[in-house]
Amino acid sequence: MNRNPKIQELESLACHLEGLKKQGKRIVHSHGVFDLLHLGHIRHFEEAKRMGDILVVTITPDEYVNKGPNRPAFPHDVRAEVIASLGMVDFVAVNRWPMSVETIKLLKPDVYVKGQDYKIAEKDVTGGIVPEAEAIRSVGGEIRFTDDITFSSSNILNRHMSSLAPEVNEFLEQFRFLHSSGELIEEIETLRSLKVLVIGEAILDEYVYCNALGKSSKEPIIAMQYLSREMYAGGALAIANHVADFCDQVQLITYIGGDNPQENFIRERLKRNIRPTLIVKSNSPTIVKRRYVEKYLVTKLLEVYEMNDLPLTEAEDRVLCAQLEKALSDADVVIAADFGHGLISPRAIELLSTRSRFLAVNTQINAGNLGYHAISRYQRADYVCIHEGEIRLDQRSRTGDLDKLIQELSRRMHCPTVMCTRGKIGTSLYREGAGVSCCPAFALRVVDRIGAGDAVLALTSLCAARNLPADVIGFVGNLAGAQSVAFVGNSASIGRISLLKSIESLLK
């Protein structure tokens, strides 16, 4: 229950505003995150109120705040209550959409007000100000910009109220000195022209949500009550989706099973600019990794693989290599996501190693291939992104110096750039001639780690292909990882706008 009567649901507010307009009242609408209320916001609201009779403020809901990991600092119900306490604000509502376009059309204000930061549309990395301006004009209103003192909530939070660990703040302080958000955003935008080929197994991640009842009365097992199930496009499908928001042209080569192929499900969940080539693997289902999850804490209890991870038949391998050879001729960057489930054969590896203009590789260990699958399958690469445990397994070194292991892998594979992901510790990136640079992890809240490594692989492969500085690759990779662990499995992909807004926010 809202404590302040100014806070209303959007539909009831729309009805109320309609009545006020009939009374001749001029409605002014301001929209934003307003994560930390400061003098700039106060001046903005005061100036906006002078443009009309009734000031309505709508705020971005938590799930659509793109300000980097661990934001917003305050949940939307708190933000709404703080703004509602201001005398110049007449009504407050929490938006339901990522942008305010639908809200403008619903509320039909006379004036839509933004701060001077949005006056030049080209500087708005979200691209939202243009459709918002069109929306206000479509309901007979006008867009106006305030021009008073400005502050940055992100800058205040970053400098004085950061929830990040001291080593993260120290890294960011040094990184801000070396790089500006504008510089990084320009570099990210250059990725768009890259033509990317992703090759690897398609994996469908199924989450079966249950309520844990307790131990069975007659067996030493946990009894669970079924609640629901969800399925997401994982494996190489997820990697292609991550890439597709940053690059205009993406090819995907993967396999589906001859048994229960689930082809429609896969095609429907791939982004529109992905061109898939689906090799049919006989006597095999499309891989499903089914996880039984206690829903309240998203705790995984059991994992069941539905797959046949034997290699492709000779005929199937010939089809794969023919398609691969054709795709390689047009690709600027190749991302080989080798999950060790039978798709990428020695012949395919030979093609990848000799024909790729830029080859990025990850070989993932999992319960189905542990001890049988390692990065040493590949003789060369231009970029390797691999977990610490996978490096140690490959080199049979549980406790050896990690930096030396990374450099040895680089030397052996003739690979100039190697990233080692280390979970909550962050990443270590070795670049030939420059040594090892480290970047701490940014995430504080982890919902699910499934797919985080794939997100890091996708984004850092593109950055490495553009030969971006080592610290930038680490920064972008860890930012992608932090965003990925904030949602369940591969239920969402890393979006370009979300990443750019996070970069802009963290570097203020």
Secondary structure as GFF3:
##gff-version 3
##sequence-region A 1 508
A	DSSP	alpha_helix	10	22	.	.	.	ID=ss1
A	DSSP	beta_strand	27	32	.	.	.	ID=ss2
A	DSSP	alpha_helix	39	49	.	.	.	ID=ss3
A	DSSP	beta_strand	54	59	.	.	.	ID=ss4
A	DSSP	three_ten_helix	62	64	.	.	.	ID=ss5
A	DSSP	alpha_helix	76	84	.	.	.	ID=ss6
A	DSSP	beta_strand	91	94	.	.	.	ID=ss7
A	DSSP	alpha_helix	101	107	.	.	.	ID=ss8
A	DSSP	beta_strand	111	114	.	.	.	ID=ss9
A	DSSP	three_ten_helix	116	118	.	.	.	ID=ss10
A	DSSP	three_ten_helix	121	123	.	.	.	ID=ss11
A	DSSP	alpha_helix	129	138	.	.	.	ID=ss12
A	DSSP	beta_strand	142	145	.	.	.	ID=ss13
A	DSSP	alpha_helix	153	160	.	.	.	ID=ss14
A	DSSP	alpha_helix	166	178	.	.	.	ID=ss15
A	DSSP	alpha_helix	181	189	.	.	.	ID=ss16
A	DSSP	three_ten_helix	190	193	.	.	.	ID=ss17
A	DSSP	beta_strand	195	200	.	.	.	ID=ss18
A	DSSP	beta_strand	202	215	.	.	.	ID=ss19
A	DSSP	beta_strand	222	235	.	.	.	ID=ss20
A	DSSP	alpha_helix	236	244	.	.	.	ID=ss21
A	DSSP	beta_strand	249	259	.	.	.	ID=ss22
A	DSSP	alpha_helix	263	269	.	.	.	ID=ss23
A	DSSP	beta_strand	274	285	.	.	.	ID=ss24
A	DSSP	beta_strand	287	294	.	.	.	ID=ss25
A	DSSP	beta_strand	299	306	.	.	.	ID=ss26
A	DSSP	alpha_helix	314	328	.	.	.	ID=ss27
A	DSSP	beta_strand	333	338	.	.	.	ID=ss28
A	DSSP	alpha_helix	346	355	.	.	.	ID=ss29
A	DSSP	beta_strand	359	363	.	.	.	ID=ss30
A	DSSP	three_ten_helix	375	377	.	.	.	ID=ss31
A	DSSP	beta_strand	383	387	.	.	.	ID=ss32
A	DSSP	alpha_helix	388	394	.	.	.	ID=ss33
A	DSSP	alpha_helix	402	413	.	.	.	ID=ss34
A	DSSP	beta_strand	417	421	.	.	.	ID=ss35
A	DSSP	three_ten_helix	423	425	.	.	.	ID=ss36
A	DSSP	beta_strand	427	431	.	.	.	ID=ss37
A	DSSP	beta_strand	435	439	.	.	.	ID=ss38
A	DSSP	alpha_helix	452	465	.	.	.	ID=ss39
A	DSSP	alpha_helix	470	484	.	.	.	ID=ss40
A	DSSP	alpha_helix	496	506	.	.	.	ID=ss41
###
